[in-house]
Amino acid sequence: MSKSMVELKTLKLAHTQNGTISIAHIEEPYGKHSSPVVSISIALEGASSDWKVHIPYENIDEVIKGLQEAKASNEGMPHHDKHTEDLSADTGGGA
């Protein structure tokens, strides 16, 4: 499988101590002549990915639109913000 990756951006994953979101361009992700994709990966601890998605460039605009719709929908929902601090705790369910 021929594959080359260029890391584009790394962000801190909210509500974690060491989590990251990484965005990369992958050329020929599925072998010779396959179309490039954007890779978005989540790592809760360290460098190994816990979750990863590959998005074809042709789908990026619609994915962004869907994410903006999700964000707008979330902003209208009630949340218990006092518990978000618990997510980055050393013990319990936080990562």
C-alpha positions in Angstrom: 0.0 0.0 0.0 1.4 3.3 -1.1 0.7 6.1 1.4 2.2 9.4 2.4 0.9 11.6 5.2 1.4 15.3 5.9 0.3 16.5 9.3 -1.6 19.8 9.0 -2.7 20.7 12.5 -2.9 19.4 16.0 -5.3 20.7 18.6 -5.9 20.0 22.3 -8.9 17.8 22.9 -11.2 19.6 25.3 -12.0 18.0 28.7 -8.9 15.9 28.6 -5.4 16.3 30.1 -3.3 15.0 27.2 -5.8 14.4 24.4 -5.3 15.7 20.9 -7.1 16.1 17.6 -4.9 15.7 14.6 -5.7 16.7 11.1 -3.6 15.3 8.2 -3.6 15.0 4.4 -3.1 11.4 3.2 -2.0 10.8 -0.4 -3.0 7.4 -1.9 -4.5 6.2 1.4 -5.9 2.9 0.1 -3.1 2.0 -2.4 -1.8 3.3 -5.7 -4.2 5.6 -7.6 -6.6 6.0 -4.7 -7.9 9.5 -4.1 -6.4 11.6 -1.3 -8.3 12.1 2.0 -8.3 14.3 5.1 -7.6 12.2 8.2 -9.0 13.4 11.5 -7.8 11.4 14.5 -8.4 11.6 18.2 -5.8 10.4 20.8 -6.8 10.4 24.4 -3.3 9.7 25.7 0.0 9.7 23.8 0.5 9.5 20.1 -1.6 6.5 19.2 -5.1 7.2 17.8 -8.2 5.9 19.6 -10.5 7.0 16.7 -9.8 8.0 13.1 -11.9 9.1 10.2 -10.9 9.6 6.5 -12.9 12.2 4.6 -12.7 12.5 0.8 -12.0 16.1 -0.2 -15.2 16.1 -2.2 -17.2 15.7 1.0 -15.5 18.3 3.2 -17.9 21.1 2.6 -20.9 19.0 3.5 -19.1 17.6 6.5 -18.3 21.1 7.7 -22.0 22.1 7.2 -23.1 19.1 9.2 -20.7 19.9 12.0 -21.9 23.5 12.1 -25.5 22.2 12.3 -24.5 19.9 15.2 -22.8 22.8 17.0 -25.9 25.0 16.6 -28.2 22.2 17.8 -25.9 21.6 20.8 -25.9 25.3 21.8 -29.7 25.1 22.2 -29.6 22.1 24.6 -29.4 22.4 28.4 -26.1 21.1 29.8 -24.8 20.5 33.3 -21.5 22.4 32.9 -20.4 21.7 36.5 -19.6 18.1 35.5 -17.4 19.0 32.5 -14.5 19.6 35.0 -14.8 16.0 36.2 -14.0 14.7 32.7 -10.3 15.7 33.1 -10.0 14.3 36.6 -7.2 11.8 37.5 -9.9 9.4 38.8 -13.3 8.5 37.6 -14.5 8.5 34.0 -12.2 11.2 32.7 -9.5 10.5 30.2 
